[in-house]
């Protein structure tokens, strides 16, 4: 083995050893000041010129990253020592080992304020649950596997293509445009409308239908979604004309239209 | 006359909001109990901190209190901004400390409670994180192995502890809401064995 190759191997071993050592200090929560950062940096610097391939350079980066973590730990360690909460961990551990179980439990009771919470069923929620249960299809129907039919090759009619969604129906497009007009009218002074106020209808079925059509309004560029995650609100903003989003990265944003959410919406608007 | 009417109206409004706040905070609607500040703002309006203060006063007579847990691990802000309150989570907890006789009332065995005390105090003493192996070793000194495993799983499930992929334990959301870490450590250190 040539001297160069030998030195490379030594550098690799040195870096691996440094990484393992720093990892164990980090994981065991040992005093980070036990690590001589300057010394390690010197070793890493000496190893660097001997490294050639990407794997070796990754080792170098990993070692530096670990050193950075140790420096961060040192800063946190100083902060913690300076805080009023700090007590020597060894003394605490000693206490935990020496105290009998009963006394430990009694001490804990003095520092413990359990959360009070209620889990209670109401007549309203029972009624909703019953309604849901009666409308729920049996498992045998819900889990029924669709059987595949083998058919001879044939010619598809325009109606077939429409039914399979391969062609767009004119009636469907005009329905979308009608909804677009409705959205433009419903938009407030800010030029937007709450998503649920727009799709919400008297029946759940109609609400789902409107949500379905609205998704196409957005996909085809007739309207834009405005999402406010902090307030958990979604708004629809109609565009003046359908805009193409060819240059933008398309993304999906699922909006659950559940029965419970629909009922909540109806109750809120006094329906 | 007008002024008196306005006062009655405001009082009634706050009474309704107080009731609504109590329902929001007591009933578990998500995976965690309690309610976030922004949820309260959406349901009660921007003066929800005032409603919470009234609720806290009312609950005081029942030995309960509204506990605020702010985001992040640092010490809670003295004068929180509305933004900090919006991101905080509010719970109802006991106001006063429990006595030894109350242990059964809260449904905990003495071993399990002592195990929890040891786990939390150990993690606090180690600056907020401790390896599973070390904590298991400490618990096994006084509890049988099968119970240590079962208890740690229970503390994890209830949210007292969280564990990362490197088998490191941290304080969970429930420990931050229910346990006063400074008081726990002080009491341990002051206690004469």
Interface residues (C-beta under 8 A of the other chain):
Chain A: X27 X28 X29 X76 X77 X80 X84 X85 X87 X89 X91 X92 X93 X95 X96 X97 X98 X99 X100 X101 X102 X103 X104 X105 X106 X107 X108 X109 X110 X111 X112 X113 X114 X115 X116 X117 X118 X119 X120 X230 X231 X232
Chain B: X26 X27 X28 X33 X34 X38 X42 X64 X65 X67 X86 X91 X92 X93 X94 X95 X97 X98 X99 X100 X102 X103 X106 X110 X111 X113 X114 X116 X117 X118 X120 X121 X122 X124 X125 X126 X127 X129 X130 X131 X134 X138 X141 X142 X166 X168 X174 X177 X178 X179 X180 X181 X182 X183 X184 X185 X187 X188 X189 X191 X193
